[in-house]
């Protein structure tokens, strides 16, 4: 009997442990969806191809994808993980959806050096003063630092380059336009 009670307690503890992270993620997502996304003035554009004018790029679009990278994480490590955006940036751009990759770092020269060494092809906006973070709700969870916004409101959150289901949701939402 004692053995059954111990198994039951262990099962309840495991069950509660499994629910808690999911609930936390859901609450984090609910905190982001529906909120405004502000692209502040004064971001420094780098790595833009000649065919894209960075200042015209910031114009209002029906949809936009914003990827925020904080300098607290290893910049080079994070850029390596962002390599799939080489493909996805142009996939979304051709659909009329700009991708704003905003990196909060004070060292532009170091970042440009890393971009050249890593063969990064997508444009990046540098946020030297942390204006984006001050103007927006930034998730503590890196999963939700990539958002799809319609006009100025977040409609989806998650990285479409690492999760095919999220990519399909992004494409489906954009197709509604």
C-alpha positions as CSV (number, residue, x, y, z in Angstrom):
1,X,0.0,0.0,0.0
2,X,2.8,2.4,0.9
3,X,4.5,1.6,-2.4
4,X,1.3,2.6,-4.3
5,X,1.0,5.8,-2.4
6,X,4.6,6.7,-3.1
7,X,4.1,6.0,-6.9
8,X,0.9,8.1,-6.8
9,X,2.8,11.0,-5.2
10,X,5.7,10.6,-7.7
11,X,3.2,10.6,-10.6
12,X,1.5,13.8,-9.3
13,X,4.8,15.5,-8.9
14,X,5.9,14.6,-12.4
15,X,2.6,15.6,-13.8
16,X,2.7,19.0,-12.2
17,X,6.3,19.5,-13.2
18,X,5.3,18.8,-16.9
19,X,2.4,21.2,-16.8
20,X,4.3,24.2,-15.2
21,X,6.6,24.9,-18.1
22,X,3.8,24.7,-20.7
23,X,1.7,27.0,-18.6
24,X,4.6,29.4,-18.3
25,X,5.1,29.4,-22.1
26,X,1.4,30.0,-22.7
27,X,1.4,32.9,-20.3
28,X,4.5,34.4,-21.9
29,X,2.9,34.0,-25.3
30,X,-0.3,35.7,-24.1
31,X,1.7,38.5,-22.7
32,X,3.2,39.2,-26.2
33,X,0.3,38.6,-28.7
34,X,-1.7,41.7,-29.3
35,X,1.0,44.1,-28.1
36,X,2.4,46.8,-30.2
37,X,5.7,46.5,-32.0
38,X,7.6,49.7,-32.4
39,X,10.5,50.1,-34.8
40,X,12.3,53.1,-33.3
41,X,14.2,55.7,-35.3
42,X,17.9,55.8,-35.0
43,X,18.7,52.1,-35.7
44,X,21.9,51.7,-37.7
45,X,21.4,49.6,-40.9
46,X,24.2,47.3,-41.9
47,X,24.7,44.6,-44.5
48,X,21.9,45.8,-46.8
49,X,22.2,44.7,-50.4
50,X,22.2,47.5,-53.0
51,X,18.7,46.5,-54.1
52,X,17.2,47.4,-50.8
53,X,17.1,50.9,-49.4
54,X,17.2,50.5,-45.6
55,X,15.3,53.7,-45.0
56,X,12.5,52.8,-47.4
57,X,12.5,49.3,-45.9
58,X,11.2,50.8,-42.6
59,X,8.0,52.0,-44.3
60,X,4.7,50.7,-43.1
61,X,3.8,47.2,-44.4
62,X,0.8,45.1,-43.7
63,X,2.9,42.5,-42.1
64,X,6.5,42.5,-40.7
65,X,8.7,40.0,-38.9
66,X,10.9,41.3,-36.1
67,X,13.8,39.3,-34.7
68,X,15.4,40.7,-31.6
69,X,18.9,39.7,-30.5
70,X,20.2,41.0,-27.2
71,X,23.9,41.6,-26.8
72,X,23.8,39.7,-23.5
73,X,24.0,36.5,-25.4
74,X,27.1,35.6,-27.4
75,X,26.8,37.7,-30.6
76,X,28.8,35.2,-32.7
77,X,27.0,32.2,-31.3
78,X,23.6,33.9,-32.0
79,X,24.6,34.9,-35.5
80,X,25.6,31.3,-36.3
81,X,22.1,30.2,-35.2
82,X,20.6,32.9,-37.5
83,X,22.2,31.5,-40.6
84,X,18.8,30.1,-41.9
85,X,17.6,33.7,-42.2
86,X,19.9,33.9,-45.3
87,X,17.1,31.9,-47.1
88,X,14.0,33.0,-45.1
89,X,14.8,36.7,-45.3
90,X,14.3,36.8,-49.1
91,X,11.4,34.3,-49.0
92,X,9.4,36.7,-46.8
93,X,10.7,39.8,-48.5
94,X,9.4,38.5,-51.9
95,X,6.0,38.1,-50.2
96,X,6.1,41.8,-49.3
97,X,6.9,41.1,-45.6
98,X,10.1,42.8,-44.4
99,X,12.2,41.0,-41.8
100,X,13.7,43.4,-39.2
101,X,16.6,41.7,-37.5
102,X,17.5,44.0,-34.7
103,X,20.6,43.4,-32.7
104,X,21.3,45.3,-29.5
105,X,25.1,45.8,-29.4
106,X,27.4,48.8,-28.9
107,X,30.2,47.4,-31.1
108,X,29.3,47.8,-34.8
109,X,32.8,47.0,-36.1
110,X,33.0,43.7,-34.3
111,X,29.5,42.8,-35.6
112,X,30.4,43.7,-39.2
113,X,33.6,41.6,-38.9
114,X,31.5,38.6,-37.7
115,X,28.9,39.0,-40.4
116,X,31.6,38.9,-43.1
117,X,33.3,35.9,-41.5
118,X,30.1,34.0,-41.1
119,X,28.9,34.8,-44.6
120,X,25.6,36.3,-43.3
121,X,23.6,37.7,-46.3
122,X,20.6,39.3,-44.6
123,X,20.5,42.9,-43.4
124,X,20.6,43.8,-39.8
125,X,19.6,46.9,-37.8
126,X,21.9,47.7,-34.9
127,X,20.3,49.1,-31.8
128,X,23.2,50.8,-30.0
129,X,21.2,52.5,-27.3
130,X,18.6,49.8,-26.6
131,X,15.8,51.8,-28.0
132,X,13.9,48.8,-29.3
133,X,14.0,47.1,-25.9
134,X,12.8,50.3,-24.2
135,X,9.8,50.7,-26.7
136,X,8.7,47.0,-26.7
137,X,7.8,44.1,-24.5
138,X,10.7,41.7,-24.9
139,X,10.2,38.1,-23.8
140,X,12.7,36.5,-21.4
141,X,12.3,33.4,-23.5
142,X,14.4,33.5,-26.7
143,X,11.7,31.5,-28.4
144,X,9.4,34.4,-28.4
145,X,11.9,37.1,-29.5
146,X,10.8,36.5,-33.1
147,X,7.4,37.9,-33.8
148,X,5.0,38.4,-36.8
149,X,3.1,41.6,-36.6
150,X,0.1,42.8,-38.6
151,X,0.5,46.6,-38.9
152,X,1.8,47.2,-35.4
153,X,0.2,44.3,-33.4
154,X,1.9,41.0,-32.7
155,X,-0.2,38.1,-34.1
156,X,2.3,35.3,-33.8
157,X,5.5,34.6,-31.9
158,X,8.2,32.0,-32.5
159,X,11.1,31.4,-34.8
160,X,10.0,30.1,-38.2
161,X,13.5,29.0,-39.1
162,X,13.7,26.4,-36.3
163,X,10.1,25.1,-36.3
164,X,8.3,24.1,-39.5
165,X,4.8,24.4,-37.8
166,X,5.6,28.0,-36.9
167,X,6.7,28.7,-40.4
168,X,3.4,27.3,-41.8
169,X,1.5,29.5,-39.3
170,X,3.5,32.6,-40.5
171,X,2.8,31.8,-44.2
172,X,-0.9,31.1,-43.5
173,X,-1.3,34.4,-41.7
174,X,0.5,36.3,-44.4
175,X,-1.6,34.7,-47.1
176,X,-4.7,36.2,-45.5
177,X,-3.6,39.6,-46.8
